[in-house]
Amino acid sequence: LCLAVIKTKPRDGVVGAVAANNLAVLRKDRDLFDSQKKLRTATTEAVEVKLLPKQLEAVRFNRCLLLLSMGKIDESRAAADALASQYPDSVRPRLIQISLMLRDKKQASAAAGQLESLVAATSDEEQRAEAQLFLAQLQLDRGDATAATTLLESIDAVKGFPATVATLVAMHEQAGDDAAAARVLDEALDNVNELPIDDLSKSRLVEEIAAYRLRKGQYEEAAAVFQQLVGSGDLEADDRLAAMAHLVIALSWFDQESAEEH
């Protein structure tokens, strides 16, 4: 859709700029040079002055990230320095600058320390979470899975979200700590209703927790969760049918009579 909008060459430059920016985000690491070309063509100075502040910020940051992904170090460094000046209250320019440090053998050893200092100095919860996630990834990349896991578990802003739960479970399983993985799932299940996500996403998370327990042979626990899903009324017809089938499978391991009743 974004590509189709760009190809129409809309008269409203703002539409083209937003479409080019969205296309760059959707493509991620694919077609980087084409994304950069479209973004550069669509975001002239005349267009930028018409963008809303948030739109302009997104375009500027994505342009810088594109340069970084393309390995254009000097250009991305200049763009990051400009962003740091334009958005002094944002951690993102500093995160990009630290990313650049990590690519420089002479500066890489100092990058972790600067990142830790940035985390400590950031008071805004969401921005601190961004810096903490970056640090956790860096720790993981450097082979310190224990520190990365501990840090990820401490980030309140992302606690209990499906991606966080899946990542933590995988990390604990990789470490051979099934008890810790089970604890993460128990906490997620207890707090799922407090998450700021839609009901369907909550149900999908609960379904994944139940399926995990079924795979692990925790049949009574799995049956209890599948029973909760079936009775919730939040599932679509196909998902409810699948949950019912899994409930019967779980019950069959310890309560044949109930399994036959379902």
Buried (B, 14 or more C-beta within 10 A) or exposed (E): EBBEBBEEEBEEBBBBBBBBBBBBBEBEEEEBEEBBEBBEBBBEEEBBEEBEEEBBBBBBBBBBBBBBBBEBEEBBBEBBBEBBEEBEEBBBBBBBBBBBBBBEEEBEEEBBEBBBEBBEEBEEEEBBBBBBBBBBEBBBEEEBBEBBBEBBBEBEBBBBBBEBBBBBBEBBBEEEEEEBBBBBBEBBBEEBEEBEEEEEBBBBBBBBBBBBBBEBEBBEBBBBBBBBBBEBEBBEEEBBEBBBEBBBBBBBBEBEEBBEEB
